[in-house]
Amino acid sequence: YQINGYTVTYKMECRGKDDLILTEGKTIYKGNTFDGTSTTKIKTKGQPEMQISNKLSGKYIGPCKK
């Protein structure tokens, strides 16, 4: 992962005997909110490649109640 100001980017790779999972994403923080994207590619031997894309967003709503 890399942090540059209020932007976080990351890449992750997981390898198995017959498969590979690659994930890349980017999140930008602005005050009490954030927006981002994440893409995961799944490659399994003998299967078509799959891709999953996500959009992320959120906001701070206060501390957790005990």
Secondary structure, DSSP 8 states (H G I E B T S, - for coil): -EEETTEEEEEEEEE-SSEEEEEEEEEEEETTEEEEEEEEEEEETTS--EEEEEEEEEE-------
